[in-house]
Amino acid sequence: MAHINLLPWREARRKEQQKEFLVFLLFGAALAAVLVFFVHIQVNGMIDYQKARNKYLQNEIKILDKRIAEIKELEKTKAALLERMRIIEELQASRPGVVHLFDELVLSLPEGLYLETVSQKGNQLLIEGKAESNARVSAYMRRLDASPWFKDSRLSIIKSQGDKKGTVETKSFKLTVTQTSPKAETEKKGG
């Protein structure tokens, strides 16, 4: 028995094990390739799904941006309309103011005083006229201040003028007064 040679059997067994190893290696590589392929498909599917979601969100954002622009345009239009309404309301409220202005100017005139010009800039009135005395100008200013349609009368100029004979002396005056309305005054006091 000592003369039996086991080398060919060992050699055959080694070759068989190498074949099995190569088969398992190829099978493992094929399995790994299949797994990588399926993972690749899965990841690409997830990426495509996320891209579709992103595109949907971008489209919705564009739609909302258009709506926001429309809303801003509507707000501008609303503000312009409100401003027009406010101006119209102010004009309608000030409509009777002109009548009251002239009515109060006439009613507050003392005897011996007459007006030559009345000009208005904003709510300031510049009144120029002539009076027989300084006391009449003072009385006129007090009456203007007592009126609910005027306030803050200020005398700018008062000068004496005589005729050619020097017998009649008149006082030429300029004064400014602020026009107001009783409604505005009561709102200021109440608010």
Secondary structure by P-SEA (a helix, b strand, c coil): cccccaaaaaaaaaaaaaaaaaaaaaaaaaaaaaaaaaaaaaaaaaaaaaaaaaaaaaaaaaaaaaaaaaaaaaaaaaaaaaaaaaaaaaaaaacaaaaaaaaaaaaaccccccccbbbbcccbbbbbbccccaaaaaaaaaaaaaccccccccccbbbbbbcccccbbbbbbbbbbbbbcaaaaaaaaac
